[in-house]
Amino acid sequence: MASNYFYKDVLPLTAMVAMEFTNVGVSVLFKAATQKGLSFYVFIAYSYVVSTLVLLLPLPFFFKRSRGLPPLNVSLIFRIFLLGVLGVVAQLFGYKGLEYTTPTLASALANLIPAFTFILAIFFRMENIIIRRKSSQAKILGSTVSILGALVVVLYKGPMIISSPTTKPLHTIVSPINLTTQSNWIIGGSLLVIEFLIIPIWYIVQTNVIKQYPSEIIVVFLYNLCGALVSVPVCLLLEPNLSAWKINPDIELISVIYSGIFCTGLSSLVHTWGLHVKGPLYISMFKPLSIAIAACMSAIFLGDALYFGTVVGAVVISIGFYAVLWGKSKEELNDDFDTNKVPDSYNAKTPLLKG
């Protein structure tokens, strides 16, 4: 009983909190590395290469255990390749937006993902809307509130409420972009919004792939391989200066290795495992946590200030975020009882509904 509780409750909780720290850590390291001169095109390409090589090591073991899986047909390979393309495009927009802004802003806007996922799911007929139901009303209202919160974050910077704790922040040493200008803040925020619109499309395609080929590590490896095959030539075209591809053995090398191992590789695997054990609602619950983590890490390690508009917008987005989650959980619970089934909340896949 104790081991079952540990696997279904303690381990997922610990893993999801750790992944939020990991993903914010990537943003902070990336920001520090680019301020030292690292091209974000180089960062993306090398991250995919590192992740692919790391995932390649345990792959033969999983292939031996996966003999009962269906064959990798042309249609499935195409969709995995599409995952690679979407992943690279999302990172191109995201890291460019991060150059203009801060990890705190990126973490705040990341809470748009559930709202965008809900809207796209309606478009692809993966979600049903019944206006008279409170669950549907909550999802619609929550999505609208999240988008309004994002507009606040992007368009309103506001007064500084927490100044840099360092006397000489990194971005005053080498800063290719002046973060104090409102125009750069808006451009960067808009690029991040585009990234978080592409990610739900990636989720939809990934869900379809996993249903047809239920082996997480093989799919994640093939996705990273396709990402490397796409990102290397594309980033070489966008960054033709070959000297920029030389990685200095300092924060630049650390950020690339960290991103490849812990973000592009490990984070994808852990979140896929978490979806199977606890369900998507549980995984999404931890997104607002990244805002506080990013604010603290950015202030300590980057010397970034925290602005009033970011805090207000993050609160508004989080309210909308949890409204969507409440609506989704309410809908699933009602659907289960309407069909006289045992709710999924009584098994390991969606324990969030246990209360």
N, C-alpha and C positions, 0 to 999 in steps of 0.2 A: 504493500500500500504506500509506504514511504517513498519507494523508488518510482512508483507511478506518479505520485504527486510531484516529485522532483522533475521528472521528464516532461510532464504536461503543464506545470505551472512555474516552478522556480527557474528551470533552464531557459524556457522561452523568454521570460521576463529579463533575466540577466543578459541573454543574447541580444535582445532588441535594444536595450539601453546601451550595451557595448557597441552595437552597430551605429547608433546615433552619434556616439562619441567618435567612432571611426570615420564616418562620413563627414562630420564637421571638421575633424582633424585633417582630412584630405584637402578641404577648402582652404583651411588656414595655411597648411604647408604649401599648397599651390600659390596662394597669394604671396607668401614670403619668397618663394622661389622666383616668381615672375618679377618681383620687385628687385631681385638680384640680377635679372636679365634673361631668365629662361623664357623661351617662346612657348606659348600655350599650345601651338601646333605640335611642337616637339614633345611636349608633356603628354598630350593625348596619344600620339602614335607609340611612344615608348611604354606607356602604361598598358596599352593593349598587348604589346609584345611580351612584356614581363608577365602579365596575367596568363596569357596563353601558354607560356613556357612552364609556369608554376602548375597550372591545371593539367599539363601534359604528363606530369610525373605519375599521378595515381590513376591515370586513365586506363591502362591495360587491366588493372584489377577490376574496375567497374565494367569494362567490356565483357570480361569473363562471367560476371554475375548477371549480365543483361542479355543472355541468349534468347530469352522469351520475348524480347521486344520486337515490334514490327520493323520491317526493313526501312532504311532511310531512302524513300523515293524522291523523285525530282521535285514534287510539290512541297514536301517537307523541307528539303534542302533549300528551296527558294525562300520559304518563310523564315528559316533560320538566317539566311543571308540578309533578308529584309530586316530582321532584328539587328544585325550588325550595322546596316546602313542607318537605321533609326537611332541606334545608340551613338554612333559617331556624330551624326548631325546634331543630336541633343547636346552632346558634350561640346561641340564647336560653339553653339549658341550659349551654353551655360558658362563655359570658362571665359569666353569673351565678355559676357555680362559681368562675371565676377571680377574681371580686370577693372571695370568701370565702377564697381560698387564694393560691397563688403560681404564676408561670409554671413553676417547677421541678417542682412537683407535677403540673401539667397535662402537662408533657412526659414525666414518668415514667409517668403513667396512659395516655398516648397509645399506649404499647406494648401495650395491651390490644387494639388494633384487629385485629391478625392473629388472635388467639385468638377474638374475637367473630365475625370474618369466617368462620373455619373452622366454628364452631358453627352459624352461620346458613346456611352453604353446605350443611351436612349436612341441616338442616331443609328447605331448598329443593331437596334432591337434586342439588346441584351438586358434592358431594364424595362419594367412595365410601370406606367404612371396611371394611377387612379386618383383623380383630383379630390374626391370626397374623403379619401383616407388621410389620416394625420401623418402617416409615414411618408407618403408622396409629397404632402405639403411641406414637411420638414426638410426633405431632400431638395426640393425646389428652392425653398427659402434659404436653406443653408448654402447652396451653391451660389445664389445671388449675393448673399452677405459676404461670402469668401471673395468673390470677384470685386465687390466694392471695397473690401479691406485691402486687396492688392492694389487698387487704384490709389488708396490713401498712402500706402507704403511707397509707391513709385512716384506719385505726383507731389507729395508733401513730405519734405524733409524735416522741417520744424527746427526748434532750438535744440542745442546740445544739452543732454541731461547728464551724461557721464563722459567726462573728458578722458584723454589718454593717461594711463597711470605711468607711462614711461616718459622720460624727459626728452628722448630723441627717437620717435617712432620710426620703424623701418621705411615707411613710405615717404619720409622726408629725405631719405638718403638717395634712393633710386626709385623714382616714380614716373613711369612713362605716361601716366594719365593723371590729371589733377582731379582728385576725388571731391574737391570742395565745390565744383560747379554743378548747378542744378541740372543742366542739360546732360552732362555725363551720367548723373544719377538716374535720369529718366531713360536714357538710351540703355544703360546697363540693366535697369529693372525690366524694360521691355524685352530685352534679349533673354533674360531669365524666365519671363512669363512664357516665351515661345518654347524654351526648353521644357518647362513643366506642362506644356500642352502636348509636346511630342512624347513624353514619358508615358502618359496614359495610353496612347496608341501602341507603344511598345508593350505595355501590359496586356492589351487586348490580343495582340499577335502572339505574345508569349503564352498566354492562357490556352490558346488554340493549339500551339505546338506541344505544350506539356500534356494536353489531353491525348494527343496522338502518339507521343513518344515520352512516356513517363519515367525518364531517367534524368534527374536534375543535373548531375555533374557532366554528363555527355552533352546535354543541350547547352549548358553554360560554356563548356569548352568550345563547342562548335560556334557558338555566338561570338566568343572572344576571338577565335581564329578568323572568322569573317570580319570582325571589327578591325583586327590587325591588317588583314588583306585590303580593307577599304581605307583605313586611316593613314597607312604609311605612304601610298602614292598621292593621296589627296593632300596630306599635310606637307609632303615634299613639294608639291606644286604651289601651295600657299606660303611655304617658307623655303624658298630656293637657296637661301644663304646657307651653304654647307657648314660654315663655322658655327652656326647656331645649333647644329645637331651634336656638337661636342658638349657632353655633360660634365660639369665641374664636380669634383668629389666633395661636395659640401651639401647645403640645403637642397640644391637642385637634384642631386643623385638620391638623397633621402626621400624627397617628395615623389619622385618617379617610382622608386621601389615600393614605397608605402602605398601609393595609389594602385599600382599593379597587383600587389598581393592582397591588401586589405579591403580595397574598395571595388575595383573592377572584378576581382575574383571572389574573395571570401564573402563580401557583402551580398553579392548575387546569390551565392549558394545558401547563406544563412537565411536570407529573406524567402527564398524558395522553400527551404525546409520549414520555416515558420508558417508559411501559407498552408502547408499540409497539416501541421500540428495544431495551430490555433485559428487559422482563417485570416482573411484580409482585413477584417475590422480590427482585430487585435493588433496587427502589424501597424496599421495606420494610426492607432492611438498614440504612438510615441513621437509622431512628427513634431508637435508643438514643443517637445522637450529640446529639440535641436536649436530652437531660438535662444533659449537661455544659455545653452552650451556654447553656441557661436558667439553670443555677446561677450561672455566671460573670456573665451579663448582669444577672440579678436582683440579685445582690450589689453590682455596680458601680453600676447606674443606679437601682435602687429601694431599696437598703439592706435587702434581704431576707436573712434568715439561712438557713442550710442545716441541716436537722435529720437526726439519725441515722436515724430511721424512714424518711425519704424515700430516703436512700442505700441502706439495706438492701432496702426494697421495690423500688427501681429495679433493683438487681442481680438480685433474684429474678425480676422481670418480664422482664428482658433474657434471663435463662437460658431461661425458658419461651418467649420470643419466638424465640430462635434454634433451640430444639428444634422448634418448629412449622415454621420455615423449612427446617431439615434434613430433617424428615419429608416436607415437600412436594417438595423437590428430589429426594430419594431416590425418592419415588413416581413422579414424572414421568420420571425416568431409567429406572426399572424398566418402566414402562408403554411407553416408547419401544422398549426392547429386546424386551419381550414380544411386541410387535406387529410386530417386524422392520422398524421404521421408522428413518429417520435421526433421531436425537434433535434436539429443538428447540434444544438447547444448541449445535448446530453452525451455527445461523443467528443472525441479529441479535436475535431476539425474547427468548431466555432465555440469554444468555451467562453468567449466574451459574453454570450447570452445567458450564462449561468447567473449573472447578477453580481 
